[in-house]
Amino acid sequence: MLARFFQSGLGVLLLIPVVLLVGAGLIVGHQIRSVTHPVRMADELHPKDLLMRSDDINFQSTDGIALTGWLIRGDRDAPAIILCHDLGESKSVFLDLVVPLQRAGYNLFLFDFRGHGGSGGQGSTLGSSERYDVLGAVDFLRTRRDLSSDRIGIWGVGMGAYAAVLAAQERKEVVALALDSLYPDVGTYLDQVLFKGVPRSATRVTGYASIFYGPYFQWKVRRGEVAQAIPRLSDRNLLFVAGDSRPVTVEAGKEFYASVPDSELADKNLLLLGSSGVSGLYAEDKRRYEEAITGFFGAYLRVHPERPPAALQVEVH
């Protein structure tokens, strides 16, 4: 009976949109999977190659994923900074930039997100579930008696910045966050990656495609997830970094900065560069970036709190 119905004209008319919808879903799903399952990047350098005192660390995310990291040791009882890499990268991308922080005395915790480097897990949720990795890193540092675990900073890029914002809401020990190339939500990120170069006249197509984001991630990601979280961090010191090489993040950075209420408890800062992201900086941009990050933590996460803070060398807009 059912087969006879679908062989009829009405049945064919009803079947065509179903087939098209399923086909579109499979195509979008394949594209999302290619984005969220990047090739694992191997570590080309180890902190000891740069003569840094470090320990290889194995720990777990708060939802049970096995993760790997390095704890680069600074001064005893000094605060720690957690470094959170972007999608498709690994903990080693920071090694070229952390020398000033290590020399300043900070303890630095670099780790691989799930599905990256030497950590367990498969694939990425572009920062949404990666919050549990950051929470695991914070909880690990809280077990250490050789550093100041009640004052923790986070430096995150892209996916790492996204995960850091979500995690910071749950851990008051995180008092300072440097957030590079932060995006408002996973859907916005996918829109930019999957439909880069698509003319605005085709926005209806991208709108249809976005209905498949929820099912792909089993409805674990939400629109505006980080955009809604940022204003709730007005009691933390924040540095938003954005580069012209990623135009969307420039506008997002300005909006994030404006959305944080003024507070007597903490400060907010915005740095706009020609480029951002730790793996794409050169010459003057790299120098300004290093100085901004070091200056930010030097002002708001001091190694020696009893000493007066140095002037913060960050462009505030």
HELIX and SHEET records of a PDB file:
HELIX    1   1 LEU A    2  GLN A    7  1                                   6    
HELIX    2   2 GLY A    9  THR A   36  1                                  28    
HELIX    3   3 PRO A   47  LEU A   50  5                                   4    
HELIX    4   4 LYS A   91  PHE A   94  5                                   4    
HELIX    5   5 VAL A   99  ARG A  103  1                                   5    
HELIX    6   6 ARG A  131  ARG A  142  1                                  12    
HELIX    7   7 MET A  159  ALA A  168  1                                  10    
HELIX    8   8 VAL A  186  LEU A  194  1                                   9    
HELIX    9   9 ARG A  200  ALA A  202  5                                   3    
HELIX   10  10 THR A  203  SER A  210  1                                   8    
HELIX   11  11 TYR A  213  TYR A  216  1                                   4    
HELIX   12  12 GLU A  225  ALA A  229  1                                   5    
HELIX   13  13 ILE A  230  LEU A  233  5                                   4    
HELIX   14  14 PRO A  247  SER A  259  1                                  13    
HELIX   15  15 ALA A  283  TYR A  300  1                                  18    
SHEET    1   A 8 SER A  54  GLN A  60  0                                        
SHEET    2   A 8 ALA A  66  ILE A  72 -1                                        
SHEET    3   A 8 ASN A 107  PHE A 111 -1                                        
SHEET    4   A 8 PRO A  79  CYS A  84  1                                        
SHEET    5   A 8 SER A 148  VAL A 157  1                                        
SHEET    6   A 8 VAL A 174  ASP A 180  1                                        
SHEET    7   A 8 ASN A 237  GLY A 243  1                                        
SHEET    8   A 8 LYS A 268  LEU A 273  1                                        
END                                                                             
